[in-house]
Amino acid sequence: MNAQNIEKEPQKIDTSYFVKIGGIDQYISLKGVHNKPIVLYLHGGPGAAASAHSEKITASLEQDFLVIHWDQRGAGKTLKQNGLKQSPTLALMQSDAEELLAYILKTFHRQQIILVANSWGTSLAFHLSETHPDKISTLVAISPIINLLSSQQSLNKTLIKHFRKIKNQEAVEQLKAINIPYHNAKDIAIQFKWLSEFQGQPISDNAFGQYYAFFEQWYTKWGLLYSQLYKINQLKNKPLIQCRTIIFYGDKDYTANYKLSEKFFKRLKTKEKEIYRFKDVGHQIPMEASNSMQELLLKVLLKGNYD
C-alpha cells in the first residue's frame, strides 16, 4: 500500500478517558471514525450508564460516525471515580451536559453534533436542543420523557382498571394506596410489581424484595432529581425544536407513555420530524429490540446532512 492510499484510509478511534466536567472527572468512551459526524449518546436512568454495553446500542454507527458514550455524574465509571456525595439536581445534570457539549465541539473542532438519547437522557437532550439549538444537527429521542406525572397517573389508572376487571383485589388496593408523584421507593416498587404482572412477567415475593431494596438505594441517590422531573411537561407550550427530530417509541411503553410520544410528535414544530413505532416493545427499546433499533438508527442518521 502506498502513502497516498494510507492517507485515504479512515482514521479509526477506540479510546476512553476522563474529562473534567462540573468540577469532577467524568468518563467518556469514543468509538468510530475521526472526522465523521459525532454522535453523543445520553443514557437513561438516571444512573444507568450504557458505555459498558455500547455494542447493543450504537455499534452499527461506528463505521460512519464517531460515537461518544458518557457515564453521567453518579453513573458507571464516573461514579466509581468520584462516588456521589450528594443527590444531584436537574440543574446540575443539565450544566454537566452543556459543559460536555462545549468540550466536544472545541476538542473535535465541530460546529454541531448529533444527539441520541434514551429515556431520562431525553430530558437532557431536549434541554440542549432548546438552549443550544445551533449546535445540534439531529436529535433522536428514544422512549422520550414527555410528561412524567401524566405517564404515571395514566399507568395507575390502566393497572387498576385491569386488576379490577380480573378481580385481583390485592393489586387494586395496593395501587390505589400509592402516591403519584412518588413519595418514596415503596411507591415505585409497587407500581413496578403490578406493571410487570400486567405485562405477563409476574414477580415472586423473593424477587420483589430484591427489587424493593434496589429502588430504595436508587431513590436515596436520585429522589431529589426525580421529583424535579415532574415539573417538566414537553406538551405545556407548543413544542419547538429547531433541529431534525426523530422519535423512537414502543407501543407497549407505559413508563414513558407511548400515547404522550404520539401526542408530542403531532404538536412538535420543527423543520423535519419522523416517528417510528416498535411493535410489542416496552420502555427499554435498546435492550428489548437492540438489533432492529440499531438498523433503524443507522438508516435514519445516514439520511441526515452534516457539516
N, C-alpha and C positions, 0 to 999 in steps of 0.2 A: 504493500500500500504506500503510495507516495504522499508527500507532505500536503499536497493540495486536497487529497481525499481525506486525510486526517483532519484538516481544518473544517471540512464539511460534516464530520461526524458530530452528532448532537452530544453535548456535554451532560452526562448523567449526574444526578446528585442523589446521595443517600447518606444523610447525616442527621445528627441531633445534638442539641446543646441547650444551655440555659441562657436566658436573656433577662436583664434587669427590667422588670415591669412592675409598676406600682410599689417600688421600693424593695421587692423580693426577687429571687431568682426563679423564673418561670420557664418551664420546659417546652421546647418546640422540636418537632421532627420534620424533616424535609425529604421528600422523595419525588423524583421526576426528572424533567429536563430543564437545564438552565436556559434562560431567555424565552421559555414558553410562558403563556399566561399563568398567573398564580391563582391557585385555589386555596382559600383558608377555610378549614373545617372547624365549625363551632359545635362542640359536643353537648350532649344533653345532661340531665341530672336535675339540679346542679350536683356536681361531684362525681359524675360518671365519665371519666376520661376515656377517650376512644383510641389514643395513639397506639396502644398495645395490640389492638386488633384492627388496625387500619386496612389490612388486606381484605376485610369483609365489607369495607365501606368505599374506599377510594382507589383500590389497586388498578381498576380499569382506566383510571385517568393518567397514570404515571408515564405513559408514552407520549402524551400530547399536552401535558400541563406540569407545572411544578406545584406539588400538593404539600401544604403545611398543616400539620396537626398540632394543636396547642392543648397542653394539660393546664386547665384553668386553675386559678387560686383554689386551694382546698381539694384538688383532684390529682390522681396519678402521681407522677414523679415530682410535680410541683409541691404536692402535699408532703411527700417523703422528704424532700429537700428542706422544707420550711416548717412543717407542722401547720396547725391552724390555731392561733392563739385566741381569736375572737370570731364570732359569726360575721361573715362578710355581708355587706349591704348591697342592694341592687346598684346604687350609685357607684360603689367601689368596683364592682364587676364590670359595669359599663365603662368606667375610667380605664380599667386594665385593657379592655377590648380596644378602646380608642388609642391607647399608647402602643399596643401591639400593631395596630394598623399603621400608625405613623412609622414604627420601626421597619416594618416590611417594605413600605413604599420607599423609604430612604435607603435602606440597605440594598435593595434589588433594583433601585433606580426605575421605579414604575410610577405611572400616573393613577392606575386603577388596579383593583383585584376583583376576583370572583369570590362570593361568599356561598358556602354550602353549610346549612345549619340544621340541626336536629332538635326537636322538642324544646327544652329550655334554651338551647342555643339560639333558637329563632328570636327570642326576646332580645338578645344581644345583636343579632343580625338586623332586626327591624330598627333598633336604636342607631346602629352605624349607618344604615341606609337613610335614616332621617337626618342625622347630624352631619354626615359627610357624603352627601348624595353624589358629588362629582368624583368620588374615589371608589365607588362600587359600580362595576360594569354589569354584573348579573347577580341576582340573589336566588338561590334555590332553598326554599323553606320546606323541610320535611317534618310532617306531623306538627304544624305550627301551633304555638300557644297564642290563641286569638283573644279569648276571654276565659280565664281560669275559673272564675266564680260561676259563670254561666255553665261551663262544662261540667263542673262538679254537681251543681244543682240538677241539671238535666240527667246526669248519670244516676243520681239518687232516685229521682222520680221513675226512671226506667226500671231500676232494680226493684224498687218497692212494688211497682205495678206487676212485674214478672213474678216475684215471690208470693205476692198476694194471690195471684191467679193460680199458682200451683200449691197454695195453702201451706207455705213454709212460714209459720208464724214467728219462729225464732229469727229468721232473716229480716222479716218486716220490722219487728220490734227493735232489733239492733240498728238497722238502717235509719229508722225514724229517730233514734236517740243520738245519732252523731251530729256534730256541729259542722256547718258549712257557712263561712270559711272554716277550715280545720282549726281546732284549738290545740290539738296535741297529736302525738303519734298514734294513739288509740283510734282516733277518727280515721286516719289514713289507713291503718291496718284493717279495720272492719270493712270499710268500703272496698278495699283491695280484695279481701277474702271473698266477699259476695260477688264482686265483678268476675273473679276467677271462676267461681262456680257457675255464674250466668253464662260464661264463655266455654263451659264444658271442661274446666280444669279445676275440680274441687281440691281444696287444701285440707290436709289432715290436721288434727289438733296439734300434733308434734311439729309439723311444718309451720303451722300458724304461729307457734311460739317463737320459732326462729325468725320468721318474717317480722313479727312484732318487735323483737329485740333489734333487728336491723333498722326498722323505722324509727325506733326510739333514739338509736345512735345517730341516724341521719337527721332527725328533727332537731337534735341538740345543736348540730352544726348549721343547719340550713333553715330552721324555722323562721328566723327573722327575715331572711331574703324571700322565703316563700310567701310570707304574709304580705310583703311589698308587691309581689306579682299579682295579687288580687286587684290592685289599683289599675293594672294595665288592661285596656279594652281597645283592641285594634279596630273595633266597629263604631267607637264613640263618635268620631268625626268621619267624614268620607275619607277612607284611607287613600293616601297619595304616596307613591314610591316612584322615584324618577327612573330607576334602572329597570332593565328587563327582569321580570319577576316570575318565578316558576314554583308552583305548589305541588308537592307530593303528599298524598294522604291515603290512609287506609280506610276502607268503608266499614270496618269493624272497630274503629278507634273511638272509644268513649272517654279516654283520658284527656285528649285534646279533641273535643267532639267534632267528628267529621262534618256535621251539618254546619258548624261555625266556619270550617275551612271553605266550604262551598259558598257560604254567605259572604265571607270576606273577599273571595275571588270575584264574585259578581259585582261587589261595590268598589273594588280596587281600581283606582285611576293610575295608569302607568302607560308608557309608550308601547310596551309589549308585555303580554302576560300569557301564561299557559298553566293548565292544571291537569294533573294525572292521578287517576284513582287506582289504588292497589286492591284488587278484589280479594275478599276474605282475609284481610290483613288488619291487625290491630294497631296499637300505638308505635310498636318498635319495628318500623319498616327496615332499618339497617340489619336487624337480627333476623326478622321473620322472612324477609324477601331480599336477602343480600344480592344474589346473582341478578335478578330482574331489575333491582334498583340500580345496580352499577351499570348495567347495559343501558338503561334509560338515561341515567345521569351523564354518561359519556355522549350519548346521542344528542341530548338537548344542549350540552355545553359546546359540542363541536359546531353547532349551528350559529353560535354567537360571533359577533365581530369584536375583536380585541386589538388594542393598540400594541 
